């Protein structure tokens, strides 16, 4: 088997692990921190959600895209003509669009709020409203790449 293919596949899988692992565990930690109702715990968790998304979610996404496109190019595959690759591409991009347009802006606003309420102890109602939106959109943005696993693993014709 071609070593370039195996290296790119390994990088692609590493990206999937970082990307999917982080979005799943980030949601868990944020929801669990919010459930404590403790302003200091919530503020700490909220900051980590934002930081880890920039490091692991974005880093994983970059690896997924670069290695996936690289392997497709290496083998002369047009991802838009191969059904499973096309579905994977669009599901991944739909998730990314939700992260970029909705979730990241919400996280940044919540992190700014959290810096304030960590010291004064008063969590504003606006934070909780944003948290509900974050959970709804975060669930959708997480389920899309989970569905993507089906297309990538089973490669239906």
C-alpha positions in Angstrom: 0.0 0.0 0.0 1.2 3.5 -0.8 3.0 5.2 2.1 1.6 8.6 1.2 -1.9 7.2 1.4 -1.3 5.7 4.8 0.3 8.9 6.2 -2.6 11.0 4.9 -5.1 8.5 6.2 -3.4 8.5 9.6 -3.5 12.3 9.7 -7.1 12.3 8.6 -8.0 9.9 11.4 -6.1 11.9 14.0 -8.0 14.9 12.8 -11.3 13.1 13.2 -10.4 12.0 16.7 -9.4 15.5 17.7 -12.4 17.2 16.1 -15.1 14.8 17.1 -13.6 14.0 20.5 -13.4 17.6 21.4 -16.8 18.6 20.2 -18.4 15.7 22.2 -16.4 16.3 25.4 -16.7 20.1 25.2 -20.4 19.8 25.2 -20.4 17.5 28.1 -18.1 19.7 30.3 -20.0 22.8 29.5 -23.4 21.3 30.3 -22.0 19.7 33.5 -20.3 23.0 34.6 -23.6 24.9 33.9 -25.5 22.4 36.1 -23.4 23.3 39.1 -24.7 26.9 39.0 -21.4 27.9 40.5 -20.2 31.1 38.8 -16.5 30.3 39.2 -16.8 26.8 37.8 -18.9 28.0 34.9 -16.5 30.8 34.1 -13.6 28.4 34.1 -15.4 25.9 31.9 -16.6 28.5 29.6 -13.1 29.8 29.0 -11.9 26.3 28.4 -14.7 25.6 25.9 -13.5 28.6 23.8 -9.8 27.8 24.1 -10.2 24.1 23.3 -12.4 24.8 20.3 -9.7 27.0 18.8 -7.0 24.5 19.5 -8.5 21.0 19.1 -11.7 21.5 17.1 -10.1 23.9 14.6 -6.9 21.9 14.5 -8.7 18.6 14.0 -10.9 20.2 11.3 -7.8 21.4 9.5 -6.3 17.9 9.6 -9.5 16.3 8.4 -9.8 18.7 5.5 -6.1 18.8 4.5 -5.5 15.0 4.7 -8.9 14.2 3.1 -8.4 16.5 0.2 -4.8 15.4 -0.1 -5.7 11.7 -0.3 -8.5 12.5 -2.8 -6.0 14.5 -5.0 -3.3 11.8 -4.6 -5.7 9.2 -6.1 -7.3 11.5 -8.7 -10.7 11.4 -7.0 -13.3 14.1 -7.4 -15.1 14.3 -4.1 -18.1 15.9 -5.8 -18.5 12.9 -8.1 -18.2 10.2 -5.4 -21.4 10.0 -3.3 -19.9 9.1 0.0 -17.2 11.7 -0.2 -19.6 14.4 -1.3 -22.0 13.6 1.6 -19.0 13.6 4.0 -17.8 17.0 2.6 -21.2 18.6 2.9 -22.0 17.3 6.4 -18.6 18.4 7.6 -19.1 21.8 6.1 -22.6 22.2 7.5 -21.3 21.4 11.0 -18.4 23.9 10.5 -20.9 26.6 9.3 -22.9 26.2 12.5 -19.7 26.4 14.6 -18.4 29.5 12.8 -21.7 31.5 12.5 -23.5 30.5 15.7 -21.5 28.5 18.3 -18.2 30.4 18.4 -19.9 33.8 18.6 -22.1 32.5 21.5 -19.1 31.0 23.2 -17.1 34.3 23.0 -20.1 36.3 24.4 -20.5 33.8 27.2 -16.8 33.8 28.0 -16.9 37.6 28.3 -19.9 37.4 30.5 -18.3 34.7 32.6 -15.3 36.8 33.4 -17.6 39.3 34.9 -19.9 37.0 36.8 -17.0 34.9 38.2 -16.1 37.8 40.4 -19.5 39.3 41.3 -21.3 35.9 41.5 -24.4 37.0 39.6 -25.0 34.9 36.4 -27.3 37.0 34.2 -30.4 35.4 32.6 -28.9 36.2 29.2 -26.1 33.7 29.8 -28.7 31.0 30.4 -30.6 31.9 27.3 -27.4 31.7 25.3 -26.5 28.4 26.9 -29.8 26.9 25.7 -29.1 28.0 22.2 -25.6 26.7 22.5 -26.8 23.2 23.5 -29.4 23.1 20.7 -27.0 24.2 17.9 -24.1 22.3 19.5 -26.1 19.1 19.4 -26.9 19.6 15.7 -23.3 20.5 14.9 -22.1 17.4 16.7 -24.6 15.0 15.2 -23.7 16.0 11.6 -20.1 14.7 11.9 -21.4 11.6 13.8 -23.6 10.9 10.8 -20.6 11.6 8.6 -18.9 8.6 10.2 -21.5 6.4 8.5 -20.6 7.8 5.1 -16.8 7.6 5.7 -16.8 4.0 7.1 -19.5 2.3 5.0 -19.0 4.3 1.8 -22.4 3.5 0.3 -22.6 3.7 -3.4 
